[in-house]
Amino acid sequence: MEDAIDRRHLFSAVALATAATALPLTATPAAAQAPASGDLLQQIKARGELRIGTPPGEPWFFKDQRSGEWKGIGWGAGLALARELGVKAVAVETTWGTAIAGLQANQFDVLFAMDATPQRALAIDFPVQPMFYYALGVLARDGQAAKTWADLDKPEVRIGVVLGTSPDRELTRRLPNAKIERFPNIDETGAAFVAGRVDAVSLFHPALVLLRSRVKRGSVVLPDPFRVASTSAGVRRDADKSWRDWVGVALNSLYETGEIQRIYEEFLTFRGIDPKEAPAIVRELWNKA
């Protein structure tokens, strides 16, 4: 793939880095949540449906407009968990900026690819097991210096992010001098990049791979110092932790068996991208590239 990420650069850097915790979406204190009403795991089984929050954005959640079907890492993980439970997976559309409120309001049961942070943990629950790992980077226009984050921390540099995401909060902290432009989803962020309204877009590396493939311009860069994080799954807080704990066990199984990497590669192939051109989301594979 043209202008593909230098995987050796990422792999060597990640081997030296510790997995950082992603910064939070806006969170509401736990006291403001809808009251818990029994064991969520049993409710899901009784309902016969696993309601999955689906904020659009590749490669986490992608709705195929031709078939109406959902695809992506998050959706694939949801299908796998639904199969284990013997229930139907149901998509509930949301946004990253309102996802925590949706969980609190019991609009859906789980949101995959949500980073666990102390602030978010005041409002919702997370299993302790990671879902997968990724690195924060940018898709920079041709000619835009982006070797380090300091190269981007300038008043004249415009950087697009998705509102309410971890990259939004991370860049707000890391780049106080840059002009950060916030958009409701990845598609609008990418459109702003193509139109020249921003000089770079910041996302985690799997999303950057997909965005670069679509817009066919710019270069994917992982600026120094590297920002590596694990992601998880958010669930509504409940007095009974059976659902949270079961999700953690299930995610660990997906990771340890390589199923989560297979789901990722399947989506890349669906979007016409050679999986060999993209860094893995299982960190044990990084040193084998």
N, C-alpha and C positions, 0 to 999 in steps of 0.2 A: 504494500500500500504506500503510495506517494506520501512523503513527509510523515511517515509512521513514527511513533514514539521510539526513542533509542532504548530498547528494553534492557540492554546491559547496564546502561546508566541508572535506570530505575532499580534493577535488581541489586547492584552493588550498594546503592544508597540505602535501600530498604533493609539490607542485611545489617547495617550499622544503626538503623533508627529504631526507636521503640514506637509501638503503635500509640499514637496520640488520641486523645478523646475529642470528638468533633464538637463544635460549639452549637448551642441550642437554638431550636425554634422558639418562638414565643410560647411560654408555658403559663398555665393558670394554676394557682395553688390547689393542692389536692382537696382542700375543704370545699372548693367550688364545684367539684365533680358531681355528676349524677350519682345517687347512692347505689352502692353495690346491692345486688339482689340474688345472692346465692352463687354457687359454683358455675363460673362461666363455661368451663369445659363440659359440664353436664347440660347446660343450656344449649350449647352448640350441637351436641349430639341429639338432644331432644328436638331441636329445630330442624335438623337435617341439612343445615347450611353453615358454611364458614364464610362470613362476610369479610371481604378483604378490601381495605382502603386502597384506592388506585389513583394517586396523583399522576397525571400524564407526564412522561419524561423518560426518554431512552437512556440507558437500557433497563431501567427499573420497571417501568410500566409503559406499554405501547399498545394502543388500540388500532388494530388493522381496520381501516375504513372500508375495505372491500368485503371482509367477512364479518366485521363487528366483533371479532374475537380479541381478547387481551393476550399479550405476550410480554416477555421480559423476565429479568431475574426475579423480581418480587412476585410477579404473577406465577412464574414457574414454581417458586418455593411454596406459594399458597396452594397450588394444585397438588403438590407432593404431600403437604400436610393434610389437605382434604381427603386424599386417597387413604392416608393412614387412619383417619377418623371414620372413613366410610360415609362421608357427607359430600354435598355439592359445594363447589367453590362459587361464590357470588361476588361480583365486582360492585363496589360502592365508590363512585367517583368523588374525589376530594381534591384539595390542593395541599402543598407542603405547608403553606402558611396557616391553614385551618385544621390540619390533621390532628393535632392534639385535642382541640375542642371537639372534633368529631369522635375521637375515642372516648373522651369524657362523657359525651352525650349518648354513648352507646349506639352510634350510627353504624359502626362496623366493629369487628372483633380484633383485628390485628392490622398493623401497617409494617410491611417489610422494608428493609433498607433505611431504617431510621436510626441515627446514631444515638447511643445512650450517653447522656450527659447529666451532671448533678442537677442542673436547673430543670431539665425535662423530668428527671426522676422525682421531683417534687409534685409532679402532676399526674404521671402515669407510671406504669411498671415496665421493666425490661428484664429479659432473661440474662443470666450472667454469660452465657455462651455467645461468642461472636458468630455472625452470619457469614462474613467474608471480610477481606481487607482491600483497601485502595489508597491511592495517593492523590493529593490535591495538585492540580496543575492549571495551565491556561492554554487556550487556543489563541495564539497571537497573530495579528495581521503581519504580512510580509514587511520586513523592515523595523518591526517593533522589538526593541531590546527586552528580553524577558529571561535572561540567564539567572538572575537573582530576583527576589521579591523587591529589593531596593530599586532595581531598574524600573519597576512598575509604580513605585511609590512617589509619583510626581503629579503636580496639579493638572498638567496637560494630558495625562493618560486617563482614558475612559475605559472602565472595565465593567462588563455586564455580568450579573449574577441573577439567580432565581430567588425571588423574595422569600424570606423566611427559612432558607436552607442553611446548612452548616457553612458552605462557602461564603454566603452572605455575611454571617456573623464573623467568620474567620478573617475575611478581607477587611471588614470594618475595623477590626482590631489591628491587623497587620499593616494595612495601607491607609494611614490617616490622611495622607496628602493627595492620594489619587481620587478621581471622580468616579464613584461607584454608582452605576445605573442598575436599578432593580426592575425585574420583569416577572410576570406571574408564572411563567413556565419556560422550559428549555426552548421550545419552538420560537417563542417571541424573542428570547435572548439571542438565538441563532439568527433570526431575521434582522435584528439590530446590527449584528456583526456583518452580515452580508451587505446591508445597506450603508455600512461605514459609520454608523452612529456610535459604535464603540470600537476601541482598538484591540480589545481582547475579551475573552469570555473565560470565567473561572468555574470549573466543575471538577469532580473527581474523575480519575483517569478512564474508567469504563465509559462514562458519559461523553468525555472528550473524544474518545475513539469514534463513537457513533456520530457526534456532531461534525467532526472533521470529514467523515465519510459522506455526509449529506451535503455540506456546503462546498466541499472540494476547493478549499482555499485556506491559507494560513498554515501555521505549524503548531503542533502540540508540544508544549514545553513543561517540564517539571522543575520549577525554579528552586534554587538553593535559598535557605535551608529547606530540606524536604519535609513535607507534612504528610505523614502516614497515619491512617486511622482504621479502626475496625468499625463495622456497622452491625446493627442488631435488628430487633423488631419491637415495636411499641405495642403494648396492650393496655386496656383499661384497668385501673387499680381496683382490686377486689379483695375482700377480707380473706377469701380462700385463694391460695396461690397455686392451685392445681393447674390452671390454664397457663399461667406464666411459666411454671416449671416444666410443663409438658412441651411448650413451644421451644424452650431452651434445649431440651433433650432432642427434639426433632431437628432443630437447626444444627446441633452438633453432629448428628448423624448425616445430614446433608453435606456438611463440610468434610467430615472425616472420610466418607465414602467417595468423595469427589463428585457427588451429584450436583452440588451447587456450581462447580466449574463446568460440568456438562451442560447445565441449564444455560449458563452464560454463553458457552460456545455455540449452542444450538440457536440462540437468538442472534449472535453475530452472523452465523451462516444464513439465517433467514433474511438478514439485512444486507447480504452480499459481501460480507467482510470475512477474510480468511482469519480464523482464530489464532493462527500462528503469528499474525501481525500485531496482536494485542497482548499486553501484559496480563498475566493470570490474576484471578481474584483469590486464589488460594496461595498464601505466602510461601508455603513449603515448595511450591513450583518455581519461585523466583530465582533460586540459586541453580536451577536445572536448565535455564535457558541457554 
